[in-house]
Amino acid sequence: MFMKFLMAVSGALFVFYVLLHMYGNLKIFGGVEAFDEYALHLRTLLTPILPFGGFLWLFRALLVVALVAHAYSAFHLWSRANGARTNRYVAKEAARATVKSKMMRWGGVALLLFLVWHLLQFTILKFNVGPDAVAGDSAGQLVISSFQVWWVVLIYLLALVALGMHLWHGVWSATQTLGWASTARARRNAKATATVIALVTAVGFALPPLAILFGIVKGN
């Protein structure tokens, strides 16, 4: 039960983060300057109490801890489920596991691989494969140039499919773990909430790269 609780709480932090991140990405519709201003504000939060970028690094450290906790609890539960299949009755029950559960596991692995790619591209190395690549590009210029490349957008959209499914299943499972889906009405509300969060997040993230690819949003 503790592992399920740990998975639910750590997952809730990521839901909060992806919603904030999605909202921030929409700033690109205001232009490169608006996006760069947003990126700068993230680095000046709680200054001068914290150094420049201090809050952002503390939040990243918290996300890393949550990621480790989420991955560990998922692996533990996955291993326990596989071990339970030695019992014939339990094996029959496990055989009834839905495709959604399996996709939840492998979708999580796919999201982890995408996260590495995403961090390398926009945070760590900040490499630019776009046609307008310029050394020292600002955050907004890097986003614009990167999403002018169709295969970068495709990778991003495939990751969003995995993210949407992961969010739906994760939010729904978390409500059960936390005891928020004990009645028929509560279960309906939980599924509706999970659907809204998954759709809003996936669509919200998809809008900027698609708008850039099709020339609706352009650089300076």
C-alpha positions as CSV (number, residue, x, y, z in Angstrom):
1,M,0.0,0.0,0.0
2,F,2.9,2.4,0.8
3,M,4.4,1.9,-2.6
4,K,1.0,2.7,-4.3
5,F,0.8,5.8,-2.1
6,L,4.3,6.9,-2.9
7,M,3.6,6.4,-6.6
8,A,0.4,8.4,-6.4
9,V,1.9,11.3,-4.5
10,S,5.1,11.5,-6.6
11,G,2.9,11.3,-9.7
12,A,0.7,14.2,-8.4
13,L,3.7,16.4,-8.3
14,F,4.5,15.7,-11.9
15,V,0.8,16.4,-12.9
16,F,1.2,19.8,-11.2
17,Y,4.5,20.4,-13.0
18,V,3.4,19.4,-16.5
19,L,0.3,21.7,-16.2
20,L,2.6,24.6,-15.3
21,H,5.1,23.7,-18.0
22,M,2.3,23.4,-20.6
23,Y,1.0,26.9,-19.6
24,G,4.4,28.4,-19.9
25,N,4.9,26.9,-23.3
26,L,1.8,28.7,-24.6
27,K,3.7,32.0,-24.0
28,I,5.4,31.4,-27.3
29,F,2.1,32.5,-29.0
30,G,3.0,36.0,-27.6
31,G,6.2,36.0,-29.5
32,V,9.9,35.2,-28.8
33,E,10.2,38.2,-26.4
34,A,7.2,37.2,-24.3
35,F,8.6,33.6,-24.1
36,D,12.1,34.9,-23.2
37,E,10.6,37.1,-20.5
38,Y,8.7,34.2,-19.0
39,A,12.0,32.1,-19.0
40,L,13.8,34.9,-17.3
41,H,11.1,35.3,-14.6
42,L,11.5,31.6,-13.8
43,R,15.1,32.2,-13.0
44,T,14.5,35.3,-10.9
45,L,11.9,33.8,-8.6
46,L,12.7,34.5,-4.9
47,T,15.7,36.6,-5.7
48,P,17.7,38.0,-3.9
49,I,16.8,35.5,-1.2
50,L,18.0,32.8,-3.6
51,P,20.7,33.3,-6.3
52,F,19.7,33.7,-9.9
53,G,18.1,30.5,-11.0
54,G,18.2,29.1,-7.5
55,F,14.5,28.4,-7.2
56,L,14.5,26.6,-10.6
57,W,17.3,24.3,-9.5
58,L,15.7,23.6,-6.2
59,F,12.5,22.7,-8.0
60,R,14.4,20.5,-10.5
61,A,16.0,18.7,-7.5
62,L,12.6,18.0,-6.1
63,L,11.4,16.7,-9.4
64,V,14.5,14.4,-9.6
65,V,13.6,13.0,-6.1
66,A,10.0,12.5,-7.2
67,L,11.1,10.8,-10.4
68,V,13.3,8.4,-8.5
69,A,10.5,7.6,-6.1
70,H,7.9,7.2,-8.9
71,A,10.2,5.0,-11.0
72,Y,11.2,2.9,-7.9
73,S,7.6,2.4,-6.7
74,A,6.5,1.5,-10.3
75,F,9.3,-1.1,-10.7
76,H,8.5,-2.5,-7.2
77,L,4.8,-2.9,-8.0
78,W,5.6,-4.3,-11.5
79,S,8.0,-6.9,-10.0
80,R,5.5,-7.9,-7.4
81,A,2.8,-8.3,-10.0
82,N,5.1,-10.5,-12.1
83,G,6.0,-12.6,-9.1
84,A,2.4,-13.2,-8.2
85,R,1.8,-15.0,-11.5
86,T,3.3,-18.1,-9.9
87,N,-0.1,-18.7,-8.4
88,R,-2.5,-20.2,-10.9
89,Y,-5.5,-18.2,-9.8
90,V,-3.6,-15.0,-9.6
91,A,-2.1,-15.8,-13.0
92,K,-5.6,-16.0,-14.4
93,E,-6.5,-12.6,-12.9
94,A,-3.2,-11.1,-14.1
95,A,-4.0,-12.3,-17.6
96,R,-7.0,-10.1,-17.5
97,A,-4.9,-7.0,-17.1
98,T,-5.9,-4.4,-19.6
99,V,-3.9,-3.1,-22.5
100,K,-4.0,0.3,-20.7
101,S,-1.9,-1.1,-17.8
102,K,0.7,-2.5,-20.1
103,M,0.9,0.7,-22.1
104,M,1.2,2.6,-18.8
105,R,4.4,0.7,-18.0
106,W,6.0,1.0,-21.4
107,G,4.7,4.5,-21.9
108,G,6.5,5.5,-18.7
109,V,9.7,4.1,-20.2
110,A,9.1,6.0,-23.4
111,L,8.5,9.2,-21.5
112,L,11.7,8.7,-19.5
113,L,13.7,8.4,-22.7
114,F,11.9,11.4,-24.2
115,L,12.7,13.4,-21.0
116,V,16.4,12.8,-21.5
117,W,16.1,14.0,-25.2
118,H,14.0,17.0,-24.2
119,L,16.4,18.1,-21.4
120,L,19.4,17.7,-23.7
121,Q,17.8,19.7,-26.4
122,F,16.3,22.6,-24.5
123,T,18.1,22.7,-21.1
124,I,21.5,21.0,-20.9
125,L,23.2,21.1,-24.4
126,K,20.6,23.3,-26.0
127,F,21.4,21.9,-29.5
128,N,19.5,23.4,-32.4
129,V,18.7,21.3,-35.5
130,G,16.5,23.9,-37.1
131,P,17.1,25.7,-40.3
132,D,17.6,29.0,-38.5
133,A,20.1,27.7,-35.9
134,V,22.3,30.4,-34.5
135,A,24.9,30.1,-31.8
136,G,23.6,31.7,-28.5
137,D,20.0,31.6,-29.5
138,S,17.6,32.7,-26.8
139,A,15.1,30.2,-25.3
140,G,12.3,31.5,-27.6
141,Q,14.5,31.4,-30.7
142,L,15.6,27.9,-29.9
143,V,12.0,26.7,-29.6
144,I,10.9,28.4,-32.8
145,S,13.9,27.0,-34.8
146,S,13.6,23.5,-33.4
147,F,9.9,23.0,-34.1
148,Q,10.4,24.1,-37.7
149,V,11.8,20.6,-38.2
150,W,9.0,18.0,-38.9
151,W,10.7,15.0,-37.3
152,V,11.4,17.0,-34.1
153,V,7.6,17.8,-34.0
154,L,6.8,14.1,-34.7
155,I,8.9,12.9,-31.7
156,Y,7.2,15.5,-29.6
157,L,3.7,14.5,-30.6
158,L,4.4,10.8,-30.1
159,A,5.7,11.6,-26.6
160,L,2.4,13.6,-26.0
161,V,0.3,10.5,-26.9
162,A,2.3,8.5,-24.3
163,L,2.0,11.4,-21.8
164,G,-1.8,11.8,-22.3
165,M,-2.4,8.0,-21.7
166,H,0.0,8.0,-18.8
167,L,-1.8,11.0,-17.2
168,W,-5.2,9.5,-17.7
169,H,-4.3,6.1,-16.2
170,G,-2.2,7.7,-13.5
171,V,-4.8,10.2,-12.3
172,W,-7.5,7.6,-12.3
173,S,-5.3,5.1,-10.4
174,A,-4.2,7.8,-7.9
175,T,-7.8,8.6,-7.0
176,Q,-8.4,5.0,-6.2
177,T,-5.2,4.7,-4.1
178,L,-6.0,7.8,-2.1
179,G,-9.6,6.6,-1.5
180,W,-11.3,9.3,-3.7
181,A,-13.2,6.8,-5.8
182,S,-15.2,4.8,-3.3
183,T,-18.6,5.4,-4.9
184,A,-20.0,5.2,-8.4
185,R,-20.4,9.0,-8.6
186,A,-16.9,9.5,-7.3
187,R,-15.5,7.1,-9.9
188,R,-17.3,8.9,-12.7
189,N,-15.9,12.3,-11.4
190,A,-12.4,10.8,-11.1
191,K,-12.5,9.4,-14.7
192,A,-13.8,12.7,-16.0
193,T,-11.1,14.6,-14.2
194,A,-8.4,12.3,-15.5
195,T,-9.8,12.7,-19.1
196,V,-9.8,16.5,-18.8
197,I,-6.3,16.7,-17.4
198,A,-4.9,14.3,-20.0
199,L,-6.6,16.1,-22.9
200,V,-5.8,19.7,-21.8
201,T,-2.2,18.8,-21.1
202,A,-1.6,16.9,-24.4
203,V,-3.4,19.4,-26.6
204,G,-1.8,22.4,-24.8
205,F,1.6,21.0,-25.3
206,A,0.9,20.1,-29.0
207,L,-0.4,23.6,-30.0
208,P,3.0,25.4,-30.0
209,P,5.0,23.0,-32.1
210,L,2.2,22.5,-34.6
211,A,1.7,26.3,-34.8
212,I,5.4,26.8,-35.4
213,L,5.7,24.0,-37.9
214,F,2.8,25.4,-40.0
215,G,4.1,28.9,-39.8
216,I,1.4,30.3,-37.6
217,V,4.0,31.3,-35.0
218,K,7.2,32.7,-36.3
219,G,10.4,34.1,-34.9
220,N,11.5,37.7,-34.8
